[in-house]
Amino acid sequence: MRKLTSRGANVLAQTLLWPGVSDLTGSFRLYKKSVLEDVISSCVSKGYVFQMEMIVRATRKGYHIEEVPITFVDRVFGTSKLGGSEIVEYLKGLVYLLLTT
């Protein structure tokens, strides 16, 4: 279910935002300090949407983004925090970015 949700979120974001990366929902990210300071100052989102907003705004500002693939594995312990309210927040964030970037 997590993989399906992640793929769906990425397809939707790719279609609407053209972020310039293949995966907005999960990865390890490094930012140069100057880039981080520039981009983070314009971000307003929290939670899952924050990482998407960082990438979209960095791309719009012309910063180069390099991706390193990760392996998506099923959890061994605990449960996913992703629920209906997080999905609604993601969709609201997607619309916000569509209208503001």
C-alpha positions as CSV (number, residue, x, y, z in Angstrom):
1,M,0.0,0.0,0.0
2,R,2.9,2.4,0.8
3,K,4.5,1.8,-2.6
4,L,1.2,2.4,-4.4
5,T,0.6,5.6,-2.4
6,S,4.1,6.8,-3.1
7,R,3.8,6.1,-6.8
8,G,0.4,7.8,-7.1
9,A,1.7,10.9,-5.2
10,N,4.7,11.1,-7.6
11,V,2.6,10.6,-10.8
12,L,0.2,13.4,-9.6
13,A,3.1,15.8,-8.7
14,Q,4.9,15.0,-12.0
15,T,1.8,15.7,-14.0
16,L,1.0,19.0,-12.3
17,L,4.3,20.5,-11.2
18,W,7.0,19.1,-13.4
19,P,9.5,19.2,-10.5
20,G,12.6,17.9,-12.5
21,V,13.1,14.9,-10.3
22,S,11.6,11.4,-10.4
23,D,10.8,11.0,-6.7
24,L,9.4,13.7,-4.5
25,T,8.2,11.5,-1.6
26,G,11.2,9.8,-0.3
27,S,15.0,10.1,-0.5
28,F,18.1,11.4,1.2
29,R,18.7,15.0,0.4
30,L,21.7,17.2,0.8
31,Y,21.7,21.0,0.1
32,K,24.5,23.5,-0.1
33,K,24.1,25.9,2.8
34,S,23.5,28.9,0.5
35,V,20.8,27.0,-1.4
36,L,19.1,25.8,1.7
37,E,19.0,29.3,3.1
38,D,17.6,30.7,-0.1
39,V,15.0,28.0,-0.7
40,I,13.8,27.4,2.9
41,S,13.1,31.1,3.4
42,S,10.2,30.8,0.9
43,C,8.8,27.5,2.1
44,V,5.6,27.5,4.2
45,S,4.6,23.8,4.2
46,K,5.1,21.3,7.0
47,G,5.1,17.5,7.1
48,Y,5.2,15.4,3.9
49,V,4.5,18.4,1.7
50,F,7.7,20.2,3.0
51,Q,10.1,18.0,1.0
52,M,8.0,18.4,-2.1
53,E,8.0,22.2,-1.7
54,M,11.7,22.3,-1.2
55,I,12.4,20.5,-4.4
56,V,9.9,22.4,-6.5
57,R,11.1,25.8,-5.3
58,A,14.7,24.8,-5.8
59,T,14.0,23.7,-9.3
60,R,12.1,26.9,-10.1
61,K,15.0,29.0,-8.8
62,G,17.3,27.1,-11.2
63,Y,19.3,25.0,-8.7
64,H,20.7,21.7,-9.9
65,I,19.2,18.6,-8.2
66,E,20.9,15.2,-8.4
67,E,19.1,12.1,-7.5
68,V,20.5,8.9,-5.9
69,P,18.0,6.0,-6.0
70,I,16.9,4.4,-2.8
71,T,15.4,0.9,-2.2
72,F,11.9,1.1,-0.8
73,V,11.5,-1.8,1.7
74,D,8.6,-2.9,3.7
75,R,8.6,-2.0,7.4
76,V,9.7,-4.6,9.9
77,F,8.6,-2.7,13.0
78,G,6.0,-0.1,13.6
79,T,3.2,1.2,11.4
80,S,3.1,3.9,8.7
81,K,2.1,7.4,9.8
82,L,0.5,8.0,6.5
83,G,-3.3,8.3,6.8
84,G,-6.2,10.1,5.3
85,S,-5.3,13.5,6.9
86,E,-1.8,13.3,5.5
87,I,-3.1,12.5,2.0
88,V,-5.5,15.5,2.2
89,E,-2.6,17.8,3.3
90,Y,-0.5,16.5,0.4
91,L,-3.2,17.3,-2.1
92,K,-3.7,20.8,-0.6
93,G,0.1,21.3,-0.8
94,L,0.1,20.2,-4.4
95,V,-2.6,22.7,-5.3
96,Y,-0.8,25.4,-3.3
97,L,2.4,24.8,-5.2
98,L,0.6,24.7,-8.5
99,L,-0.8,28.1,-7.9
100,T,2.3,29.7,-6.3
101,T,5.3,28.4,-8.3
